[in-house]
Amino acid sequence: MRTMRLSMRRCLLSVVGKGLCIVLLAPLPAPASAEDNYAIKVPSCPRELPVPWQATLPLKFPRHQERSERKTRIPKIVHFIFGYKVTEVPVFSFTNYIAVASARAVLRPEVVMIHCLQEPVGFFWELVRPHVRLVRGREITDIFGNEITHYAHKADIVRLEALLQFGGIYLDIDVVVLKPMDSLLNYETVMGEEGEDGRVGLCNAVILAAPESRFVTKWYEAYKTFNREQWNYHSVVFPKELAKKYPELIEQRMYKTFHWPLWDEAGIKLMMDSYEYDYADNFAVHVWNHGVMRSASKGFSMPWCYACHSTLVSTFRAYVPDPLFSVIIHCADQAEYVHEAMASVLEQTFPSWEIILVDDASTDDCGWTASAFAAERSLLDKGRFKLILNSEAKGVAQTRNIGIREARGVWILALDAADKVHKDYLRAAAEVMSLRADTQLISSNQKFFDESSEIWNIPPFETTSVMVSLPLPSTSLYLRSSWETIGGYTRSLPWGNGDYDFWLSMLELGVKFHKLQGELVFYRYSSTAHRDGRANAFRSEVEAMMRSRHPSVFHVAKMFREHRKIMNMTEATKHRLKEIQSWSDLGATDRAYGIFWLALADMQKQNFEEAANKLSKVLEEEALVWQPGLYHAFALCRSKGPTVSAPLLQQLSDEFPELRQTTEFVRIERNCRGAAKWETSKLDLADLSSD
């Protein structure tokens, strides 16, 4: 471990793993510069409503407060309904997330139940999923013999049934809670008017009811006369009529309590683009998602929350996940550039981010240079910066993995210390992911700088383009959950190319991709940028190994050609693979691929028995699919005779019928499948490929 003069660099250090790296958790910041051009600017808006919670990640909501001895009639159980519109992918939007998070934070319920036919998807759902109870709803086709076809009418029935069974507080999935409702919980049923003086009716977007409420029971029984042509009669108009007939069964609240502003053009403008209304009378606000989607903004977005457009939208900034983005900066002898990379993050027009810089055993104190830069801008005491020092060089892949494990953000941006991003990159991405919350991968065109000014116009992220060449810049944004599913950047490749491999894994996941407009990421093209050029020197064999890791992407015949290249690997590559095998913390799948590639090299050297021994160790590794099994059978054929390999080849043929469509497999099978007359026949390695 390099020497560090802690007396000059006051810090709190903790060891992560077995002394593999040191994490700088809380260095004492230097005084902020008076000429600070990179201060994080969050505008102070004219008015914001009080929110007793901030969406700091990982999300932690206030705990439920136990009821007093005098129990309320209405239990603190919150109900939402989602996913009854089965014709669409059930994407959980930013608005849906705010609705659930506000109910959880402000009401402090015993439980939040989400009743649904389809489980929601999208990263906003991933955030709230641990904090709710998913209730599988029943399919509704009729009620009292009356056919029900529209998803909205089905949801009307589900909410009444849930309240009759459990009691509690029902909220539409686009209702945002502003105040606690404890003062309403001793009534039997509570609803609010829709429209001034209830001119529309009593809106069923917010219903508070005790279990087996008499009002809800009568309401439910009225569906015996349900007519689907009467759009909102049973949901809004009828409860108003019922309340007039049985006023003692329900507490009616004025129109501002839950459902103001209204869903018309004037109401949407008041919510989205005005500070004129103060929400003083609101317990909650129904944001009328269908009306907002028809407005000019097309929906609530996270950047919109910081733009000071209205009282309500400015309040929503408390619910923006913080940090939304974790910027992982890999630094290896790039101290002269690192301040530019960090400055490009500090200049972002969207403020919800953190920087985790991992110094990969630099000899130029890159990490400490970055830490000093962060301290001068007060990033340390704001919790926006963390430094990790690798005690020994681990390479780009593992360095990024180390940083991401420490990340709190939902989205990951892997930024090399020599590169930069446009100041609007995170804002543009946050806009897209707010309105298309099922997006899982975001990128833009890349502009080169320093010794080149070319622009890389990235192609569509699809199989045909990904198979040809590197599909995306390394600075593309992806979900941390995708990184976890993949298992991180692979460490198995001997000379890098981990970015390309990672994008192939993302393709295999079937992620939804979005390309931003313009050139928002910048790559330093420079002879002095201290980048590892070994991948270029060994490009053919490294790319062959990379492609062999993704048999579901490439055609079987292509895989055979890649295997031939691996067999002819250089001695330097073979030595590097053996070195990687010695790493005690190497993952099982990465280790299996290294063994497989070394076995192919053994086969090229006619060391069939040694190859068979290696391949027998990785036969059960599912990620390799058919590859080790085929070459294991081949090696046994050469070392022990075809009768041993015949049943193995038959099993492969049955399990992977696509193999039989290749001339390579047919040749191997013809020579190795158990007929006695073939036992002494010569099988040449050329049978493995038709280059």
BELBEL-V851520 format. One line per field, one symbol per residue. ss: DSSP state (a for helix, b for strand, c for the rest). burial: I if it has 16 or more other C-alpha atoms within 10 Angstrom, else O. A space follows every 50 residues. Layout:
ss: ???
burial: ???
This chain:
ss: ccccccccccccbbbbccccbbbbcccccccccccccccccccccccccc cccccbccccccccccccccccccccbbbbbbccccccccbccaaaaaaa aaaaaaacccbbbbbbccccbcaaaaaaaaacbbbbcccccbbccbbccc aaaaaaaaaaaaaaaacbbbbcccbbbccccaaaccccbbbbbbcaaacc bbbbbbbbbccccaaaaaaaaaaaacccccccaaaaaaaaaaaaacaaac bbbcccccccccccaaaaaaaacccccccccccbbbccaaaaaccccccc caaaacccccaaaaaaaaaccbccbbbbbbbcccaaaaaaaaaaaacccc ccbbbbbbbccccccaaaaaaaaaaaccccccccbbbbbbccccaaaaaa aaaaacccccbbbbbbcccbbcccaaaaaaaaaaacccccbbbbbbbbbb ccccbbccccccaaaaccccccccccbbbaaaaaaacccccccccccaaa aaaaaaaaacccbbbbbbbbbbbbbccccccccaaaacaaaaaaaaaacc cccccaaaaaaaaaaaacccaaaaaaaaaaaccccccaaaaaaaaaaaaa aaaacccaaaaaaaaacccccaaaccaaaaaaaaaaaaaacaaaaaaaaa aaaaacaaaaacaaaaaaaaaacccaaaccccccaaaaccc
burial: OOOOOOOOOOOOOOOOOOOOIIIIIIIOIOOOOOOOOIOIOOOOIOIIIO IOIIIIIOOOIOOOOOOOOOOIIIIIIIIIIIIIIOOOOIIIIIIIIIII IIIIIIIIIIIIIIIIIIIIIIIIIOIIOOIIOIIOIOOIOOIOOOOIOO IOIIIIIIIIIIIIOIIIIIIIIIIIIIIOIOOIIIIIIIIIIIIOOIOI IIIIIIIIIIIIIIIIOOIIOOIOOIOOOOOIIIIIIIIIOIIOOOOOII OIIIIIIIIIIIIOOOIIIIIIIIIOOOIOOIIIIIIIIOIIOOOOOOII IIIIIIIIIIIIIIIIIIIIIIIIIIIIIIIIIIIOIIIIIIIIIIIIII IIIIIIIIIIIIOOIIIIIIIIIIIIIIIIOOOIIIIIIIIOIIIIIIII IIIIOOIIIIIIIIIIIIIIIIIIIIIIIIIIIIIIIIIIIIIIIIIIIO OOOOOIOIOOIOOOOIOOOIIIIIIIIIIIOIIOOOOIIIIIIIIIIIII IIIIIIIOOOIOIIIOOOIIIIIIIOOOIOOOOOIOOIOOIIIIIIIIII IIIOOIIIIIIIIIIIIIIOOOIIOOIOOIIOOOOOOOIIIIIIIIIIII IIIIOIIIIOIIOIIIOIIOOOIIIIIIIIIIIIIIIIIOIIIIIIOIIO OIIOOOOOIIOIOIIOIIIOIIIIOOOIIOOOIOOOOIIOO
